[in-house]
Amino acid sequence: MKYTQHFKTMKVAKGVPILSFDQHSRYFNIVAIEFHIDQLEKLNLHSATIFKHIESYKNKLAHITKGLEPEELLQELVELSE
């Protein structure tokens, strides 16, 4: 949940970022995917199906974030919204 935690910290420190519709959707998709990964991992089940779902979500997260660190990603979201 590194992106979610960073977004939360920055929202408290600097306020809600002004994002375009597309970047706003991307922002919330990242938060939702991290939530799903976290919830599946908290189940602590050793199932091949659960493992596949977690890996699928991690791949989606890597694609959406482009492998950027949270600080860089938030900056990109804001810059693409201008």
C-alpha positions as CSV (number, residue, x, y, z in Angstrom):
1,M,0.0,0.0,0.0
2,K,2.9,2.3,-0.6
3,Y,1.1,4.4,-3.2
4,T,-2.0,4.8,-1.0
5,Q,0.0,5.7,2.0
6,H,1.9,8.3,0.0
7,F,-1.2,9.8,-1.5
8,K,-2.8,10.0,2.0
9,T,0.3,11.7,3.4
10,M,0.4,14.2,0.6
11,K,-3.3,14.9,0.8
12,V,-3.0,15.8,4.5
13,A,0.2,17.9,3.9
14,K,-0.7,19.7,0.7
15,G,-4.4,19.2,0.2
16,V,-6.3,17.3,-2.5
17,P,-4.4,17.3,-5.8
18,I,-6.2,18.8,-8.8
19,L,-6.4,16.0,-11.4
20,S,-8.0,15.6,-14.8
21,F,-10.7,13.0,-15.2
22,D,-8.3,10.4,-16.6
23,Q,-5.6,11.0,-14.0
24,H,-8.3,11.0,-11.2
25,S,-9.5,7.6,-12.5
26,R,-5.9,6.3,-12.5
27,Y,-5.4,7.6,-9.0
28,F,-8.4,5.7,-7.7
29,N,-7.6,2.6,-9.7
30,I,-4.2,2.5,-7.9
31,V,-5.9,2.9,-4.5
32,A,-8.5,0.2,-5.3
33,I,-5.9,-2.3,-6.7
34,E,-3.7,-1.8,-3.6
35,F,-6.7,-2.4,-1.4
36,H,-7.6,-5.6,-3.2
37,I,-4.0,-6.9,-2.9
38,D,-3.9,-6.0,0.8
39,Q,-7.2,-7.8,1.5
40,L,-6.2,-10.9,-0.4
41,E,-2.9,-11.1,1.5
42,K,-4.7,-10.6,4.8
43,L,-6.7,-13.7,4.1
44,N,-3.4,-15.6,4.6
45,L,-4.6,-18.5,2.5
46,H,-2.1,-20.6,0.6
47,S,-4.2,-21.2,-2.5
48,A,-3.0,-21.2,-6.0
49,T,-6.1,-19.2,-7.1
50,I,-5.5,-16.5,-4.5
51,F,-1.9,-16.4,-5.5
52,K,-2.9,-15.9,-9.1
53,H,-5.3,-13.1,-8.2
54,I,-2.6,-11.3,-6.2
55,E,-0.1,-11.6,-9.0
56,S,-2.6,-10.4,-11.5
57,Y,-3.4,-7.3,-9.3
58,K,0.4,-6.7,-8.8
59,N,0.9,-6.8,-12.6
60,K,-2.0,-4.4,-13.1
61,L,-0.5,-2.1,-10.5
62,A,2.9,-2.2,-12.1
63,H,1.3,-1.3,-15.5
64,I,-0.7,1.6,-14.2
65,T,2.1,3.0,-12.1
66,K,4.7,2.4,-14.8
67,G,7.0,1.2,-12.0
68,L,7.4,4.8,-10.7
69,E,8.0,5.6,-7.1
70,P,5.0,7.1,-5.3
71,E,6.5,10.6,-5.3
72,E,7.3,10.5,-9.0
73,L,3.9,9.0,-9.8
74,L,1.9,11.7,-8.0
75,Q,4.0,14.4,-9.7
76,E,3.3,12.7,-13.1
77,L,-0.5,12.6,-12.3
78,V,-0.5,16.3,-11.5
79,E,1.7,17.2,-14.6
80,L,-0.5,15.2,-16.9
81,S,-3.5,17.0,-15.5
82,E,-2.3,20.5,-16.5
